[in-house]
């Protein structure tokens, strides 16, 4: 899966074109990891972060993923 695929999945989940599922969570995690690497590589990215909508999406997905894995 490419970075663009992850962006597409998150975008579709944000717009309601697809449900929030494990793939959405995985895509957000991959994008978060990439963002952290950018922040470590240059101070230019220090203030960059996810929108409030993505943060809300992530919070909505956490109980679903935790329930599946028995946490």
mmCIF file of the N, C-alpha and C atoms, coordinates in Angstrom:
data_MODEL
# 
_entry.id   MODEL 
# 
loop_
_atom_site.group_PDB 
_atom_site.id 
_atom_site.type_symbol 
_atom_site.label_atom_id 
_atom_site.label_alt_id 
_atom_site.label_comp_id 
_atom_site.label_asym_id 
_atom_site.label_entity_id 
_atom_site.label_seq_id 
_atom_site.pdbx_PDB_ins_code 
_atom_site.Cartn_x 
_atom_site.Cartn_y 
_atom_site.Cartn_z 
_atom_site.occupancy 
_atom_site.B_iso_or_equiv 
_atom_site.pdbx_formal_charge 
_atom_site.auth_seq_id 
_atom_site.auth_comp_id 
_atom_site.auth_asym_id 
_atom_site.auth_atom_id 
_atom_site.pdbx_PDB_model_num 
ATOM 1   N N  . UNK A 1 1  ? 0.846   -1.166 0.000  1.00 0.00 ? 1  UNK A N  1 
ATOM 2   C CA . UNK A 1 1  ? 0.000   0.000  0.000  1.00 0.00 ? 1  UNK A CA 1 
ATOM 3   C C  . UNK A 1 1  ? 0.899   1.239  0.000  1.00 0.00 ? 1  UNK A C  1 
ATOM 4   N N  . UNK A 1 2  ? 0.522   2.211  -0.780 1.00 0.00 ? 2  UNK A N  1 
ATOM 5   C CA . UNK A 1 2  ? 1.324   3.425  -0.886 1.00 0.00 ? 2  UNK A CA 1 
ATOM 6   C C  . UNK A 1 2  ? 0.815   4.492  0.086  1.00 0.00 ? 2  UNK A C  1 
ATOM 7   N N  . UNK A 1 3  ? 1.608   5.541  0.238  1.00 0.00 ? 3  UNK A N  1 
ATOM 8   C CA . UNK A 1 3  ? 1.205   6.662  1.068  1.00 0.00 ? 3  UNK A CA 1 
ATOM 9   C C  . UNK A 1 3  ? -0.082  7.288  0.571  1.00 0.00 ? 3  UNK A C  1 
ATOM 10  N N  . UNK A 1 4  ? -0.235  7.328  -0.739 1.00 0.00 ? 4  UNK A N  1 
ATOM 11  C CA . UNK A 1 4  ? -1.461  7.892  -1.306 1.00 0.00 ? 4  UNK A CA 1 
ATOM 12  C C  . UNK A 1 4  ? -2.666  7.021  -0.958 1.00 0.00 ? 4  UNK A C  1 
ATOM 13  N N  . UNK A 1 5  ? -2.476  5.708  -0.897 1.00 0.00 ? 5  UNK A N  1 
ATOM 14  C CA . UNK A 1 5  ? -3.573  4.819  -0.492 1.00 0.00 ? 5  UNK A CA 1 
ATOM 15  C C  . UNK A 1 5  ? -4.010  5.130  0.933  1.00 0.00 ? 5  UNK A C  1 
ATOM 16  N N  . UNK A 1 6  ? -3.029  5.350  1.817  1.00 0.00 ? 6  UNK A N  1 
ATOM 17  C CA . UNK A 1 6  ? -3.348  5.673  3.207  1.00 0.00 ? 6  UNK A CA 1 
ATOM 18  C C  . UNK A 1 6  ? -4.096  6.998  3.299  1.00 0.00 ? 6  UNK A C  1 
ATOM 19  N N  . UNK A 1 7  ? -3.663  7.973  2.531  1.00 0.00 ? 7  UNK A N  1 
ATOM 20  C CA . UNK A 1 7  ? -4.360  9.259  2.506  1.00 0.00 ? 7  UNK A CA 1 
ATOM 21  C C  . UNK A 1 7  ? -5.792  9.100  1.990  1.00 0.00 ? 7  UNK A C  1 
ATOM 22  N N  . UNK A 1 8  ? -5.952  8.292  0.954  1.00 0.00 ? 8  UNK A N  1 
ATOM 23  C CA . UNK A 1 8  ? -7.285  8.063  0.377  1.00 0.00 ? 8  UNK A CA 1 
ATOM 24  C C  . UNK A 1 8  ? -8.209  7.402  1.398  1.00 0.00 ? 8  UNK A C  1 
ATOM 25  N N  . UNK A 1 9  ? -7.703  6.405  2.095  1.00 0.00 ? 9  UNK A N  1 
ATOM 26  C CA . UNK A 1 9  ? -8.515  5.681  3.077  1.00 0.00 ? 9  UNK A CA 1 
ATOM 27  C C  . UNK A 1 9  ? -8.966  6.613  4.193  1.00 0.00 ? 9  UNK A C  1 
ATOM 28  N N  . UNK A 1 10 ? -8.039  7.424  4.710  1.00 0.00 ? 10 UNK A N  1 
ATOM 29  C CA . UNK A 1 10 ? -8.387  8.359  5.775  1.00 0.00 ? 10 UNK A CA 1 
ATOM 30  C C  . UNK A 1 10 ? -9.376  9.398  5.257  1.00 0.00 ? 10 UNK A C  1 
ATOM 31  N N  . UNK A 1 11 ? -9.127  9.915  4.071  1.00 0.00 ? 11 UNK A N  1 
ATOM 32  C CA . UNK A 1 11 ? -10.038 10.908 3.487  1.00 0.00 ? 11 UNK A CA 1 
ATOM 33  C C  . UNK A 1 11 ? -11.441 10.321 3.303  1.00 0.00 ? 11 UNK A C  1 
ATOM 34  N N  . UNK A 1 12 ? -11.528 9.112  2.783  1.00 0.00 ? 12 UNK A N  1 
ATOM 35  C CA . UNK A 1 12 ? -12.841 8.487  2.583  1.00 0.00 ? 12 UNK A CA 1 
ATOM 36  C C  . UNK A 1 12 ? -13.556 8.242  3.908  1.00 0.00 ? 12 UNK A C  1 
ATOM 37  N N  . UNK A 1 13 ? -12.800 7.908  4.937  1.00 0.00 ? 13 UNK A N  1 
ATOM 38  C CA . UNK A 1 13 ? -13.413 7.714  6.257  1.00 0.00 ? 13 UNK A CA 1 
ATOM 39  C C  . UNK A 1 13 ? -13.901 9.040  6.822  1.00 0.00 ? 13 UNK A C  1 
ATOM 40  N N  . UNK A 1 14 ? -13.145 10.106 6.585  1.00 0.00 ? 14 UNK A N  1 
ATOM 41  C CA . UNK A 1 14 ? -13.548 11.427 7.060  1.00 0.00 ? 14 UNK A CA 1 
ATOM 42  C C  . UNK A 1 14 ? -14.810 11.934 6.365  1.00 0.00 ? 14 UNK A C  1 
ATOM 43  N N  . UNK A 1 15 ? -14.940 11.616 5.086  1.00 0.00 ? 15 UNK A N  1 
ATOM 44  C CA . UNK A 1 15 ? -16.088 12.114 4.323  1.00 0.00 ? 15 UNK A CA 1 
ATOM 45  C C  . UNK A 1 15 ? -17.305 11.195 4.415  1.00 0.00 ? 15 UNK A C  1 
ATOM 46  N N  . UNK A 1 16 ? -17.143 10.039 5.036  1.00 0.00 ? 16 UNK A N  1 
ATOM 47  C CA . UNK A 1 16 ? -18.248 9.102  5.167  1.00 0.00 ? 16 UNK A CA 1 
ATOM 48  C C  . UNK A 1 16 ? -18.407 8.165  3.984  1.00 0.00 ? 16 UNK A C  1 
ATOM 49  N N  . UNK A 1 17 ? -17.472 8.218  3.043  1.00 0.00 ? 17 UNK A N  1 
ATOM 50  C CA . UNK A 1 17 ? -17.537 7.343  1.875  1.00 0.00 ? 17 UNK A CA 1 
ATOM 51  C C  . UNK A 1 17 ? -17.209 5.893  2.232  1.00 0.00 ? 17 UNK A C  1 
ATOM 52  N N  . UNK A 1 18 ? -16.559 5.694  3.364  1.00 0.00 ? 18 UNK A N  1 
ATOM 53  C CA . UNK A 1 18 ? -16.276 4.353  3.869  1.00 0.00 ? 18 UNK A CA 1 
ATOM 54  C C  . UNK A 1 18 ? -16.365 4.404  5.383  1.00 0.00 ? 18 UNK A C  1 
ATOM 55  N N  . UNK A 1 19 ? -16.589 3.269  5.971  1.00 0.00 ? 19 UNK A N  1 
ATOM 56  C CA . UNK A 1 19 ? -16.673 3.206  7.421  1.00 0.00 ? 19 UNK A CA 1 
ATOM 57  C C  . UNK A 1 19 ? -15.303 3.295  8.067  1.00 0.00 ? 19 UNK A C  1 
ATOM 58  N N  . UNK A 1 20 ? -15.321 3.603  9.351  1.00 0.00 ? 20 UNK A N  1 
ATOM 59  C CA . UNK A 1 20 ? -14.081 3.611  10.124 1.00 0.00 ? 20 UNK A CA 1 
ATOM 60  C C  . UNK A 1 20 ? -13.835 2.174  10.557 1.00 0.00 ? 20 UNK A C  1 
ATOM 61  N N  . UNK A 1 21 ? -12.726 1.623  10.103 1.00 0.00 ? 21 UNK A N  1 
ATOM 62  C CA . UNK A 1 21 ? -12.414 0.233  10.389 1.00 0.00 ? 21 UNK A CA 1 
ATOM 63  C C  . UNK A 1 21 ? -10.937 0.092  10.719 1.00 0.00 ? 21 UNK A C  1 
ATOM 64  N N  . UNK A 1 22 ? -10.482 -1.142 10.815 1.00 0.00 ? 22 UNK A N  1 
ATOM 65  C CA . UNK A 1 22 ? -9.081  -1.386 11.149 1.00 0.00 ? 22 UNK A CA 1 
ATOM 66  C C  . UNK A 1 22 ? -8.138  -0.795 10.116 1.00 0.00 ? 22 UNK A C  1 
ATOM 67  N N  . UNK A 1 23 ? -8.533  -0.809 8.858  1.00 0.00 ? 23 UNK A N  1 
ATOM 68  C CA . UNK A 1 23 ? -7.680  -0.243 7.807  1.00 0.00 ? 23 UNK A CA 1 
ATOM 69  C C  . UNK A 1 23 ? -7.536  1.256  7.995  1.00 0.00 ? 23 UNK A C  1 
ATOM 70  N N  . UNK A 1 24 ? -8.609  1.912  8.409  1.00 0.00 ? 24 UNK A N  1 
ATOM 71  C CA . UNK A 1 24 ? -8.537  3.347  8.694  1.00 0.00 ? 24 UNK A CA 1 
ATOM 72  C C  . UNK A 1 24 ? -7.529  3.593  9.813  1.00 0.00 ? 24 UNK A C  1 
ATOM 73  N N  . UNK A 1 25 ? -7.639  2.817  10.874 1.00 0.00 ? 25 UNK A N  1 
ATOM 74  C CA . UNK A 1 25 ? -6.719  2.971  12.010 1.00 0.00 ? 25 UNK A CA 1 
ATOM 75  C C  . UNK A 1 25 ? -5.282  2.717  11.590 1.00 0.00 ? 25 UNK A C  1 
ATOM 76  N N  . UNK A 1 26 ? -5.076  1.689  10.793 1.00 0.00 ? 26 UNK A N  1 
ATOM 77  C CA . UNK A 1 26 ? -3.723  1.369  10.321 1.00 0.00 ? 26 UNK A CA 1 
ATOM 78  C C  . UNK A 1 26 ? -3.186  2.500  9.448  1.00 0.00 ? 26 UNK A C  1 
ATOM 79  N N  . UNK A 1 27 ? -4.024  3.057  8.603  1.00 0.00 ? 27 UNK A N  1 
ATOM 80  C CA . UNK A 1 27 ? -3.591  4.149  7.730  1.00 0.00 ? 27 UNK A CA 1 
ATOM 81  C C  . UNK A 1 27 ? -3.220  5.383  8.536  1.00 0.00 ? 27 UNK A C  1 
ATOM 82  N N  . UNK A 1 28 ? -4.015  5.705  9.547  1.00 0.00 ? 28 UNK A N  1 
ATOM 83  C CA . UNK A 1 28 ? -3.684  6.855  10.404 1.00 0.00 ? 28 UNK A CA 1 
ATOM 84  C C  . UNK A 1 28 ? -2.371  6.597  11.123 1.00 0.00 ? 28 UNK A C  1 
ATOM 85  N N  . UNK A 1 29 ? -2.165  5.376  11.607 1.00 0.00 ? 29 UNK A N  1 
ATOM 86  C CA . UNK A 1 29 ? -0.924  5.048  12.311 1.00 0.00 ? 29 UNK A CA 1 
ATOM 87  C C  . UNK A 1 29 ? 0.288   5.174  11.388 1.00 0.00 ? 29 UNK A C  1 
ATOM 88  N N  . UNK A 1 30 ? 0.154   4.725  10.161 1.00 0.00 ? 30 UNK A N  1 
ATOM 89  C CA . UNK A 1 30 ? 1.254   4.828  9.195  1.00 0.00 ? 30 UNK A CA 1 
ATOM 90  C C  . UNK A 1 30 ? 1.561   6.292  8.907  1.00 0.00 ? 30 UNK A C  1 
ATOM 91  N N  . UNK A 1 31 ? 0.519   7.084  8.689  1.00 0.00 ? 31 UNK A N  1 
ATOM 92  C CA . UNK A 1 31 ? 0.719   8.507  8.421  1.00 0.00 ? 31 UNK A CA 1 
ATOM 93  C C  . UNK A 1 31 ? 1.316   9.212  9.636  1.00 0.00 ? 31 UNK A C  1 
ATOM 94  N N  . UNK A 1 32 ? 0.905   8.837  10.835 1.00 0.00 ? 32 UNK A N  1 
ATOM 95  C CA . UNK A 1 32 ? 1.461   9.430  12.059 1.00 0.00 ? 32 UNK A CA 1 
ATOM 96  C C  . UNK A 1 32 ? 2.942   9.103  12.187 1.00 0.00 ? 32 UNK A C  1 
ATOM 97  N N  . UNK A 1 33 ? 3.303   7.872  11.862 1.00 0.00 ? 33 UNK A N  1 
ATOM 98  C CA . UNK A 1 33 ? 4.715   7.475  11.907 1.00 0.00 ? 33 UNK A CA 1 
ATOM 99  C C  . UNK A 1 33 ? 5.539   8.284  10.909 1.00 0.00 ? 33 UNK A C  1 
ATOM 100 N N  . UNK A 1 34 ? 5.022   8.451  9.731  1.00 0.00 ? 34 UNK A N  1 
ATOM 101 C CA . UNK A 1 34 ? 5.729   9.239  8.714  1.00 0.00 ? 34 UNK A CA 1 
ATOM 102 C C  . UNK A 1 34 ? 5.868   10.692 9.138  1.00 0.00 ? 34 UNK A C  1 
ATOM 103 N N  . UNK A 1 35 ? 4.822   11.228 9.750  1.00 0.00 ? 35 UNK A N  1 
ATOM 104 C CA . UNK A 1 35 ? 4.888   12.602 10.230 1.00 0.00 ? 35 UNK A CA 1 
ATOM 105 C C  . UNK A 1 35 ? 5.951   12.746 11.319 1.00 0.00 ? 35 UNK A C  1 
ATOM 106 N N  . UNK A 1 36 ? 6.014   11.790 12.209 1.00 0.00 ? 36 UNK A N  1 
ATOM 107 C CA . UNK A 1 36 ? 7.035   11.832 13.272 1.00 0.00 ? 36 UNK A CA 1 
ATOM 108 C C  . UNK A 1 36 ? 8.437   11.783 12.678 1.00 0.00 ? 36 UNK A C  1 
ATOM 109 N N  . UNK A 1 37 ? 8.641   10.973 11.662 1.00 0.00 ? 37 UNK A N  1 
ATOM 110 C CA . UNK A 1 37 ? 9.961   10.916 11.010 1.00 0.00 ? 37 UNK A CA 1 
ATOM 111 C C  . UNK A 1 37 ? 10.304  12.255 10.361 1.00 0.00 ? 37 UNK A C  1 
ATOM 112 N N  . UNK A 1 38 ? 9.311   12.905 9.765  1.00 0.00 ? 38 UNK A N  1 
ATOM 113 C CA . UNK A 1 38 ? 9.544   14.231 9.187  1.00 0.00 ? 38 UNK A CA 1 
ATOM 114 C C  . UNK A 1 38 ? 9.920   15.234 10.275 1.00 0.00 ? 38 UNK A C  1 
ATOM 115 N N  . UNK A 1 39 ? 9.221   15.181 11.390 1.00 0.00 ? 39 UNK A N  1 
ATOM 116 C CA . UNK A 1 39 ? 9.512   16.091 12.493 1.00 0.00 ? 39 UNK A CA 1 
ATOM 117 C C  . UNK A 1 39 ? 10.927  15.895 13.015 1.00 0.00 ? 39 UNK A C  1 
ATOM 118 N N  . UNK A 1 40 ? 11.380  14.643 13.036 1.00 0.00 ? 40 UNK A N  1 
ATOM 119 C CA . UNK A 1 40 ? 12.738  14.354 13.506 1.00 0.00 ? 40 UNK A CA 1 
ATOM 120 C C  . UNK A 1 40 ? 13.795  14.781 12.500 1.00 0.00 ? 40 UNK A C  1 
ATOM 121 N N  . UNK A 1 41 ? 13.414  14.807 11.234 1.00 0.00 ? 41 UNK A N  1 
ATOM 122 C CA . UNK A 1 41 ? 14.392  15.144 10.195 1.00 0.00 ? 41 UNK A CA 1 
ATOM 123 C C  . UNK A 1 41 ? 14.605  16.646 10.045 1.00 0.00 ? 41 UNK A C  1 
ATOM 124 N N  . UNK A 1 42 ? 13.602  17.448 10.417 1.00 0.00 ? 42 UNK A N  1 
ATOM 125 C CA . UNK A 1 42 ? 13.723  18.889 10.244 1.00 0.00 ? 42 UNK A CA 1 
ATOM 126 C C  . UNK A 1 42 ? 12.771  19.625 11.173 1.00 0.00 ? 42 UNK A C  1 
ATOM 127 N N  . UNK A 1 43 ? 13.252  20.719 11.717 1.00 0.00 ? 43 UNK A N  1 
ATOM 128 C CA . UNK A 1 43 ? 12.412  21.536 12.589 1.00 0.00 ? 43 UNK A CA 1 
ATOM 129 C C  . UNK A 1 43 ? 11.304  22.249 11.808 1.00 0.00 ? 43 UNK A C  1 
ATOM 130 N N  . UNK A 1 44 ? 11.408  22.248 10.492 1.00 0.00 ? 44 UNK A N  1 
ATOM 131 C CA . UNK A 1 44 ? 10.359  22.856 9.664  1.00 0.00 ? 44 UNK A CA 1 
ATOM 132 C C  . UNK A 1 44 ? 9.004   22.196 9.884  1.00 0.00 ? 44 UNK A C  1 
ATOM 133 N N  . UNK A 1 45 ? 9.021   20.937 10.291 1.00 0.00 ? 45 UNK A N  1 
ATOM 134 C CA . UNK A 1 45 ? 7.787   20.172 10.456 1.00 0.00 ? 45 UNK A CA 1 
ATOM 135 C C  . UNK A 1 45 ? 7.313   20.102 11.910 1.00 0.00 ? 45 UNK A C  1 
ATOM 136 N N  . UNK A 1 46 ? 7.985   20.804 12.803 1.00 0.00 ? 46 UNK A N  1 
ATOM 137 C CA . UNK A 1 46 ? 7.710   20.685 14.237 1.00 0.00 ? 46 UNK A CA 1 
ATOM 138 C C  . UNK A 1 46 ? 6.264   21.015 14.608 1.00 0.00 ? 46 UNK A C  1 
ATOM 139 N N  . UNK A 1 47 ? 5.674   21.969 13.945 1.00 0.00 ? 47 UNK A N  1 
ATOM 140 C CA . UNK A 1 47 ? 4.319   22.407 14.290 1.00 0.00 ? 47 UNK A CA 1 
ATOM 141 C C  . UNK A 1 47 ? 3.233   21.751 13.449 1.00 0.00 ? 47 UNK A C  1 
ATOM 142 N N  . UNK A 1 48 ? 3.600   20.829 12.591 1.00 0.00 ? 48 UNK A N  1 
ATOM 143 C CA . UNK A 1 48 ? 2.642   20.143 11.728 1.00 0.00 ? 48 UNK A CA 1 
ATOM 144 C C  . UNK A 1 48 ? 1.967   19.025 12.523 1.00 0.00 ? 48 UNK A C  1 
ATOM 145 N N  . UNK A 1 49 ? 0.668   18.882 12.356 1.00 0.00 ? 49 UNK A N  1 
ATOM 146 C CA . UNK A 1 49 ? -0.059  17.821 13.039 1.00 0.00 ? 49 UNK A CA 1 
ATOM 147 C C  . UNK A 1 49 ? -1.338  17.495 12.302 1.00 0.00 ? 49 UNK A C  1 
ATOM 148 N N  . UNK A 1 50 ? -2.069  16.543 12.836 1.00 0.00 ? 50 UNK A N  1 
ATOM 149 C CA . UNK A 1 50 ? -3.334  16.143 12.236 1.00 0.00 ? 50 UNK A CA 1 
ATOM 150 C C  . UNK A 1 50 ? -4.426  17.159 12.567 1.00 0.00 ? 50 UNK A C  1 
ATOM 151 N N  . UNK A 1 51 ? -5.386  17.235 11.692 1.00 0.00 ? 51 UNK A N  1 
ATOM 152 C CA . UNK A 1 51 ? -6.531  18.121 11.902 1.00 0.00 ? 51 UNK A CA 1 
ATOM 153 C C  . UNK A 1 51 ? -7.369  17.593 13.063 1.00 0.00 ? 51 UNK A C  1 
ATOM 154 N N  . UNK A 1 52 ? -8.201  18.454 13.637 1.00 0.00 ? 52 UNK A N  1 
ATOM 155 C CA . UNK A 1 52 ? -9.114  17.985 14.689 1.00 0.00 ? 52 UNK A CA 1 
ATOM 156 C C  . UNK A 1 52 ? -10.033 16.852 14.190 1.00 0.00 ? 52 UNK A C  1 
ATOM 157 N N  . UNK A 1 53 ? -10.362 16.865 12.910 1.00 0.00 ? 53 UNK A N  1 
ATOM 158 C CA . UNK A 1 53 ? -11.229 15.824 12.352 1.00 0.00 ? 53 UNK A CA 1 
ATOM 159 C C  . UNK A 1 53 ? -10.540 14.458 12.374 1.00 0.00 ? 53 UNK A C  1 
ATOM 160 N N  . UNK A 1 54 ? -9.261  14.430 12.035 1.00 0.00 ? 54 UNK A N  1 
ATOM 161 C CA . UNK A 1 54 ? -8.516  13.161 12.063 1.00 0.00 ? 54 UNK A CA 1 
ATOM 162 C C  . UNK A 1 54 ? -8.350  12.695 13.508 1.00 0.00 ? 54 UNK A C  1 
ATOM 163 N N  . UNK A 1 55 ? -8.096  13.617 14.413 1.00 0.00 ? 55 UNK A N  1 
ATOM 164 C CA . UNK A 1 55 ? -7.963  13.245 15.826 1.00 0.00 ? 55 UNK A CA 1 
ATOM 165 C C  . UNK A 1 55 ? -9.266  12.646 16.343 1.00 0.00 ? 55 UNK A C  1 
ATOM 166 N N  . UNK A 1 56 ? -10.390 13.239 15.964 1.00 0.00 ? 56 UNK A N  1 
ATOM 167 C CA . UNK A 1 56 ? -11.696 12.713 16.375 1.00 0.00 ? 56 UNK A CA 1 
ATOM 168 C C  . UNK A 1 56 ? -11.931 11.332 15.772 1.00 0.00 ? 56 UNK A C  1 
ATOM 169 N N  . UNK A 1 57 ? -11.583 11.175 14.515 1.00 0.00 ? 57 UNK A N  1 
ATOM 170 C CA . UNK A 1 57 ? -11.722 9.888  13.831 1.00 0.00 ? 57 UNK A CA 1 
ATOM 171 C C  . UNK A 1 57 ? -10.925 8.809  14.563 1.00 0.00 ? 57 UNK A C  1 
ATOM 172 N N  . UNK A 1 58 ? -9.721  9.148  14.976 1.00 0.00 ? 58 UNK A N  1 
ATOM 173 C CA . UNK A 1 58 ? -8.866  8.207  15.691 1.00 0.00 ? 58 UNK A CA 1 
ATOM 174 C C  . UNK A 1 58 ? -9.480  7.828  17.031 1.00 0.00 ? 58 UNK A C  1 
ATOM 175 N N  . UNK A 1 59 ? -10.029 8.805  17.739 1.00 0.00 ? 59 UNK A N  1 
ATOM 176 C CA . UNK A 1 59 ? -10.681 8.514  19.025 1.00 0.00 ? 59 UNK A CA 1 
ATOM 177 C C  . UNK A 1 59 ? -11.900 7.621  18.845 1.00 0.00 ? 59 UNK A C  1 
ATOM 178 N N  . UNK A 1 60 ? -12.643 7.824  17.758 1.00 0.00 ? 60 UNK A N  1 
ATOM 179 C CA . UNK A 1 60 ? -13.820 6.999  17.483 1.00 0.00 ? 60 UNK A CA 1 
ATOM 180 C C  . UNK A 1 60 ? -13.416 5.559  17.209 1.00 0.00 ? 60 UNK A C  1 
ATOM 181 N N  . UNK A 1 61 ? -12.289 5.371  16.576 1.00 0.00 ? 61 UNK A N  1 
ATOM 182 C CA . UNK A 1 61 ? -11.862 4.034  16.178 1.00 0.00 ? 61 UNK A CA 1 
ATOM 183 C C  . UNK A 1 61 ? -11.221 3.258  17.320 1.00 0.00 ? 61 UNK A C  1 
ATOM 184 N N  . UNK A 1 62 ? -10.671 3.934  18.308 1.00 0.00 ? 62 UNK A N  1 
ATOM 185 C CA . UNK A 1 62 ? -9.958  3.246  19.388 1.00 0.00 ? 62 UNK A CA 1 
ATOM 186 C C  . UNK A 1 62 ? -10.805 2.202  20.110 1.00 0.00 ? 62 UNK A C  1 
ATOM 187 N N  . UNK A 1 63 ? -12.038 2.508  20.527 1.00 0.00 ? 63 UNK A N  1 
ATOM 188 C CA . UNK A 1 63 ? -12.834 1.475  21.224 1.00 0.00 ? 63 UNK A CA 1 
ATOM 189 C C  . UNK A 1 63 ? -13.111 0.253  20.349 1.00 0.00 ? 63 UNK A C  1 
ATOM 190 N N  . UNK A 1 64 ? -13.295 0.471  19.070 1.00 0.00 ? 64 UNK A N  1 
ATOM 191 C CA . UNK A 1 64 ? -13.577 -0.631 18.163 1.00 0.00 ? 64 UNK A CA 1 
ATOM 192 C C  . UNK A 1 64 ? -12.364 -1.564 18.080 1.00 0.00 ? 64 UNK A C  1 
ATOM 193 N N  . UNK A 1 65 ? -11.185 -0.996 17.928 1.00 0.00 ? 65 UNK A N  1 
ATOM 194 C CA . UNK A 1 65 ? -9.970  -1.799 17.808 1.00 0.00 ? 65 UNK A CA 1 
ATOM 195 C C  . UNK A 1 65 ? -9.654  -2.454 19.136 1.00 0.00 ? 65 UNK A C  1 
ATOM 196 N N  . UNK A 1 66 ? -9.781  -1.720 20.245 1.00 0.00 ? 66 UNK A N  1 
ATOM 197 C CA . UNK A 1 66 ? -9.511  -2.281 21.557 1.00 0.00 ? 66 UNK A CA 1 
ATOM 198 C C  . UNK A 1 66 ? -10.462 -3.438 21.855 1.00 0.00 ? 66 UNK A C  1 
ATOM 199 N N  . UNK A 1 67 ? -11.729 -3.291 21.486 1.00 0.00 ? 67 UNK A N  1 
ATOM 200 C CA . UNK A 1 67 ? -12.701 -4.360 21.710 1.00 0.00 ? 67 UNK A CA 1 
ATOM 201 C C  . UNK A 1 67 ? -12.374 -5.615 20.943 1.00 0.00 ? 67 UNK A C  1 
ATOM 202 N N  . UNK A 1 68 ? -11.867 -5.446 19.739 1.00 0.00 ? 68 UNK A N  1 
ATOM 203 C CA . UNK A 1 68 ? -11.532 -6.594 18.914 1.00 0.00 ? 68 UNK A CA 1 
ATOM 204 C C  . UNK A 1 68 ? -10.372 -7.389 19.512 1.00 0.00 ? 68 UNK A C  1 
ATOM 205 N N  . UNK A 1 69 ? -9.424  -6.685 20.105 1.00 0.00 ? 69 UNK A N  1 
ATOM 206 C CA . UNK A 1 69 ? -8.238  -7.351 20.637 1.00 0.00 ? 69 UNK A CA 1 
ATOM 207 C C  . UNK A 1 69 ? -8.316  -7.584 22.142 1.00 0.00 ? 69 UNK A C  1 
ATOM 208 N N  . UNK A 1 70 ? -9.476  -7.325 22.733 1.00 0.00 ? 70 UNK A N  1 
ATOM 209 C CA . UNK A 1 70 ? -9.685  -7.655 24.122 1.00 0.00 ? 70 UNK A CA 1 
ATOM 210 C C  . UNK A 1 70 ? -8.919  -6.807 25.106 1.00 0.00 ? 70 UNK A C  1 
ATOM 211 N N  . UNK A 1 71 ? -8.645  -5.579 24.759 1.00 0.00 ? 71 UNK A N  1 
ATOM 212 C CA . UNK A 1 71 ? -7.883  -4.712 25.692 1.00 0.00 ? 71 UNK A CA 1 
ATOM 213 C C  . UNK A 1 71 ? -8.802  -4.073 26.680 1.00 0.00 ? 71 UNK A C  1 
# 
